[in-house]
């Protein structure tokens, strides 16, 4: 998939029971054990302000930036 075509794809942030984060296509069903994470409105406002209103930022960029903010310890939680 080209970078240009990925700009039109909608993503969401997901997390599993072990605290591992990822992004997932909005139009696809979540795999077992994964749950969608609601990105807080205040975080989105801050992201948009830092990125020229967010108009040029893709859904993927927003999701990855949020994960970078909240997933500070990549060690998985025990099962």
MARKOL-209741 format. One record per residue (C-alpha): x, y negated, z negated; residue number from 1; residue in three letters. Coordinates in Angstrom, 3 decimals. Layout:
<atom><x>X</x><y>Y</y><z>Z</z><resi>NUM</resi><resn>ALA</resn></atom>
...
//
This chain:
<atom><x>0.000</x><y>0.000</y><z>0.000</z><resi>1</resi><resn>UNK</resn></atom>
<atom><x>1.488</x><y>-3.347</y><z>0.992</z><resi>2</resi><resn>UNK</resn></atom>
<atom><x>1.918</x><y>-6.199</y><z>-1.499</z><resi>3</resi><resn>UNK</resn></atom>
<atom><x>-0.618</x><y>-8.254</y><z>0.445</z><resi>4</resi><resn>UNK</resn></atom>
<atom><x>-3.286</x><y>-5.565</y><z>0.238</z><resi>5</resi><resn>UNK</resn></atom>
<atom><x>-2.669</x><y>-5.046</y><z>-3.504</z><resi>6</resi><resn>UNK</resn></atom>
<atom><x>-3.584</x><y>-8.697</y><z>-4.155</z><resi>7</resi><resn>UNK</resn></atom>
<atom><x>-7.218</x><y>-7.879</y><z>-3.391</z><resi>8</resi><resn>UNK</resn></atom>
<atom><x>-7.362</x><y>-4.843</y><z>-5.692</z><resi>9</resi><resn>UNK</resn></atom>
<atom><x>-8.909</x><y>-5.273</y><z>-9.150</z><resi>10</resi><resn>UNK</resn></atom>
<atom><x>-7.162</x><y>-3.641</y><z>-12.095</z><resi>11</resi><resn>UNK</resn></atom>
<atom><x>-7.898</x><y>-3.201</y><z>-15.781</z><resi>12</resi><resn>UNK</resn></atom>
<atom><x>-5.684</x><y>-2.544</y><z>-18.799</z><resi>13</resi><resn>UNK</resn></atom>
<atom><x>-6.065</x><y>0.872</y><z>-20.385</z><resi>14</resi><resn>UNK</resn></atom>
<atom><x>-4.601</x><y>2.555</y><z>-23.459</z><resi>15</resi><resn>UNK</resn></atom>
<atom><x>-4.487</x><y>6.158</y><z>-24.632</z><resi>16</resi><resn>UNK</resn></atom>
<atom><x>-4.602</x><y>7.710</y><z>-28.110</z><resi>17</resi><resn>UNK</resn></atom>
<atom><x>-0.828</x><y>7.528</y><z>-28.390</z><resi>18</resi><resn>UNK</resn></atom>
<atom><x>-0.822</x><y>3.755</y><z>-27.911</z><resi>19</resi><resn>UNK</resn></atom>
<atom><x>0.610</x><y>3.893</y><z>-24.396</z><resi>20</resi><resn>UNK</resn></atom>
<atom><x>-0.633</x><y>1.197</y><z>-22.012</z><resi>21</resi><resn>UNK</resn></atom>
<atom><x>-1.141</x><y>1.269</y><z>-18.269</z><resi>22</resi><resn>UNK</resn></atom>
<atom><x>-3.179</x><y>-0.357</y><z>-15.527</z><resi>23</resi><resn>UNK</resn></atom>
<atom><x>-5.961</x><y>1.387</y><z>-13.653</z><resi>24</resi><resn>UNK</resn></atom>
<atom><x>-8.042</x><y>0.574</y><z>-10.608</z><resi>25</resi><resn>UNK</resn></atom>
<atom><x>-11.402</x><y>-0.912</y><z>-11.653</z><resi>26</resi><resn>UNK</resn></atom>
<atom><x>-13.326</x><y>1.128</y><z>-9.079</z><resi>27</resi><resn>UNK</resn></atom>
<atom><x>-11.949</x><y>4.459</y><z>-10.342</z><resi>28</resi><resn>UNK</resn></atom>
<atom><x>-13.232</x><y>6.392</y><z>-13.329</z><resi>29</resi><resn>UNK</resn></atom>
<atom><x>-10.838</x><y>6.463</y><z>-16.253</z><resi>30</resi><resn>UNK</resn></atom>
<atom><x>-8.954</x><y>9.703</y><z>-16.804</z><resi>31</resi><resn>UNK</resn></atom>
<atom><x>-9.677</x><y>11.630</y><z>-19.981</z><resi>32</resi><resn>UNK</resn></atom>
<atom><x>-8.129</x><y>10.158</y><z>-23.102</z><resi>33</resi><resn>UNK</resn></atom>
<atom><x>-7.815</x><y>6.609</y><z>-21.732</z><resi>34</resi><resn>UNK</resn></atom>
<atom><x>-9.925</x><y>3.613</y><z>-22.776</z><resi>35</resi><resn>UNK</resn></atom>
<atom><x>-10.240</x><y>0.144</y><z>-21.303</z><resi>36</resi><resn>UNK</resn></atom>
<atom><x>-8.724</x><y>-2.725</y><z>-23.270</z><resi>37</resi><resn>UNK</resn></atom>
<atom><x>-10.597</x><y>-6.026</y><z>-23.307</z><resi>38</resi><resn>UNK</resn></atom>
<atom><x>-8.143</x><y>-8.858</y><z>-22.673</z><resi>39</resi><resn>UNK</resn></atom>
<atom><x>-9.049</x><y>-11.683</y><z>-25.091</z><resi>40</resi><resn>UNK</resn></atom>
<atom><x>-10.393</x><y>-14.887</y><z>-23.533</z><resi>41</resi><resn>UNK</resn></atom>
<atom><x>-7.827</x><y>-17.039</y><z>-25.352</z><resi>42</resi><resn>UNK</resn></atom>
<atom><x>-4.986</x><y>-14.972</y><z>-23.883</z><resi>43</resi><resn>UNK</resn></atom>
<atom><x>-6.479</x><y>-15.320</y><z>-20.396</z><resi>44</resi><resn>UNK</resn></atom>
<atom><x>-6.815</x><y>-19.105</y><z>-20.819</z><resi>45</resi><resn>UNK</resn></atom>
<atom><x>-3.162</x><y>-19.344</y><z>-21.855</z><resi>46</resi><resn>UNK</resn></atom>
<atom><x>-2.080</x><y>-17.139</y><z>-18.970</z><resi>47</resi><resn>UNK</resn></atom>
<atom><x>-4.078</x><y>-19.217</y><z>-16.483</z><resi>48</resi><resn>UNK</resn></atom>
<atom><x>-2.615</x><y>-22.476</y><z>-17.815</z><resi>49</resi><resn>UNK</resn></atom>
<atom><x>0.928</x><y>-21.129</y><z>-17.411</z><resi>50</resi><resn>UNK</resn></atom>
<atom><x>0.196</x><y>-19.868</y><z>-13.895</z><resi>51</resi><resn>UNK</resn></atom>
<atom><x>-1.385</x><y>-22.869</y><z>-12.134</z><resi>52</resi><resn>UNK</resn></atom>
<atom><x>-4.913</x><y>-21.997</y><z>-13.116</z><resi>53</resi><resn>UNK</resn></atom>
<atom><x>-4.406</x><y>-18.324</y><z>-12.346</z><resi>54</resi><resn>UNK</resn></atom>
<atom><x>-5.541</x><y>-18.789</y><z>-8.766</z><resi>55</resi><resn>UNK</resn></atom>
<atom><x>-2.373</x><y>-17.315</y><z>-7.310</z><resi>56</resi><resn>UNK</resn></atom>
<atom><x>-1.999</x><y>-14.583</y><z>-9.939</z><resi>57</resi><resn>UNK</resn></atom>
<atom><x>-3.367</x><y>-11.204</y><z>-9.010</z><resi>58</resi><resn>UNK</resn></atom>
<atom><x>-5.391</x><y>-8.969</y><z>-11.269</z><resi>59</resi><resn>UNK</resn></atom>
<atom><x>-2.348</x><y>-6.692</y><z>-11.366</z><resi>60</resi><resn>UNK</resn></atom>
<atom><x>-0.061</x><y>-9.530</y><z>-12.480</z><resi>61</resi><resn>UNK</resn></atom>
<atom><x>-2.456</x><y>-10.536</y><z>-15.263</z><resi>62</resi><resn>UNK</resn></atom>
<atom><x>-2.784</x><y>-6.961</y><z>-16.500</z><resi>63</resi><resn>UNK</resn></atom>
<atom><x>0.959</x><y>-6.328</y><z>-16.476</z><resi>64</resi><resn>UNK</resn></atom>
<atom><x>1.635</x><y>-9.641</y><z>-18.254</z><resi>65</resi><resn>UNK</resn></atom>
<atom><x>-0.888</x><y>-8.736</y><z>-20.958</z><resi>66</resi><resn>UNK</resn></atom>
<atom><x>0.666</x><y>-5.298</y><z>-21.452</z><resi>67</resi><resn>UNK</resn></atom>
<atom><x>4.095</x><y>-6.907</y><z>-21.762</z><resi>68</resi><resn>UNK</resn></atom>
<atom><x>2.688</x><y>-9.168</y><z>-24.480</z><resi>69</resi><resn>UNK</resn></atom>
<atom><x>0.959</x><y>-6.508</y><z>-26.596</z><resi>70</resi><resn>UNK</resn></atom>
<atom><x>2.990</x><y>-3.333</y><z>-26.041</z><resi>71</resi><resn>UNK</resn></atom>
<atom><x>6.136</x><y>-4.215</y><z>-27.916</z><resi>72</resi><resn>UNK</resn></atom>
<atom><x>7.024</x><y>-0.718</y><z>-29.167</z><resi>73</resi><resn>UNK</resn></atom>
<atom><x>7.074</x><y>1.829</y><z>-26.381</z><resi>74</resi><resn>UNK</resn></atom>
<atom><x>7.525</x><y>4.758</y><z>-28.757</z><resi>75</resi><resn>UNK</resn></atom>
<atom><x>4.357</x><y>6.853</y><z>-28.456</z><resi>76</resi><resn>UNK</resn></atom>
<atom><x>2.327</x><y>7.439</y><z>-31.580</z><resi>77</resi><resn>UNK</resn></atom>
<atom><x>2.365</x><y>11.060</y><z>-32.804</z><resi>78</resi><resn>UNK</resn></atom>
<atom><x>-0.440</x><y>13.268</y><z>-31.569</z><resi>79</resi><resn>UNK</resn></atom>
//
